[in-house]
Amino acid sequence: MEKINPAEWGRVHVWVTGRVQGVGFRAFVQESGTVFGLTGWVRNVGYDHVETVAEGPRPVLERFAAAVQTGPRSSLVEEARLEWETPTGEFNRFEVRYF
């Protein structure tokens, strides 16, 4: 497996608003994070908001962020905001959080 330069690692924080409750959005994000080999979490924030944080190689994070901003077919993302942050290495898997 090709080794990634630590300088290429990143962290993306994404908030989406729209029809993202009751449509499998969190499961979609968790599965996407896992399939992409990322670590982090996803959670509901209020009625029509979902928040996620992911860490991994920057090119993979860009593809993940695009998937999150699209969502599963049954969802409708009306607005998305993302911030690039410094990775901390604090996660060991990608999980759904319930708080």
C-alpha positions in Angstrom: 0.0 0.0 0.0 1.3 3.5 -0.9 2.3 5.6 2.1 0.6 9.0 2.4 2.8 11.9 3.3 1.5 13.4 6.6 1.4 16.8 5.0 -1.3 15.4 2.7 -3.6 14.5 5.7 -6.4 16.7 6.6 -9.6 17.2 8.5 -12.9 18.4 7.1 -15.9 19.6 9.1 -19.2 19.6 7.2 -22.6 20.9 8.1 -25.6 20.2 5.9 -29.1 21.5 6.0 -32.2 20.2 4.2 -34.2 17.0 4.1 -31.6 15.0 6.0 -33.7 13.4 8.8 -35.4 10.1 8.4 -33.8 9.5 5.0 -30.8 7.4 6.0 -28.4 10.4 5.8 -26.3 9.5 8.8 -26.0 5.9 7.7 -25.0 7.1 4.2 -22.3 9.4 5.7 -21.0 6.7 8.0 -20.8 4.2 5.2 -19.1 6.7 2.9 -16.5 7.5 5.6 -15.9 3.8 6.2 -15.7 2.9 2.4 -13.3 5.8 1.9 -11.1 4.6 4.8 -11.6 7.8 6.8 -12.0 8.2 10.6 -14.5 10.6 12.3 -18.1 10.9 13.1 -21.6 12.1 12.0 -24.5 13.3 14.1 -27.9 15.0 13.8 -28.0 18.6 15.0 -31.6 19.8 15.2 -34.4 18.9 12.9 -32.9 19.6 9.5 -29.1 19.7 10.2 -26.4 17.0 10.1 -22.8 17.6 11.1 -19.8 15.4 10.3 -16.0 15.5 10.9 -13.6 13.3 9.0 -9.9 12.8 8.9 -7.7 11.2 6.2 -5.8 11.9 3.0 -6.8 15.3 1.6 -7.8 13.9 -1.9 -10.1 11.3 -0.3 -11.6 13.9 2.0 -12.5 16.0 -1.0 -14.4 13.1 -2.5 -16.1 12.4 0.8 -17.1 16.0 1.2 -18.7 16.0 -2.3 -20.6 12.8 -1.4 -21.9 14.4 1.9 -23.0 17.5 0.0 -25.0 15.3 -2.4 -26.3 12.8 0.2 -28.4 9.7 -0.5 -31.1 9.8 -3.2 -33.9 10.2 -0.7 -32.3 13.3 0.8 -32.3 16.9 -0.4 -29.3 19.0 0.7 -30.3 22.6 0.5 -27.2 24.1 2.0 -23.7 22.8 2.9 -20.9 24.5 4.7 -17.4 23.0 5.1 -14.3 24.0 6.9 -10.8 22.6 6.5 -9.1 22.0 9.9 -5.9 20.6 11.3 -6.1 16.8 11.8 -5.8 15.6 15.4 -5.6 11.8 14.9 -8.1 11.4 17.7 -10.4 9.0 15.9 -9.9 5.3 15.2 -13.0 4.6 13.1 -16.0 6.4 11.6 -19.1 6.3 13.8 -22.6 7.8 14.3 -22.8 9.9 17.4 -26.1 10.4 19.2 -25.6 13.6 21.2 
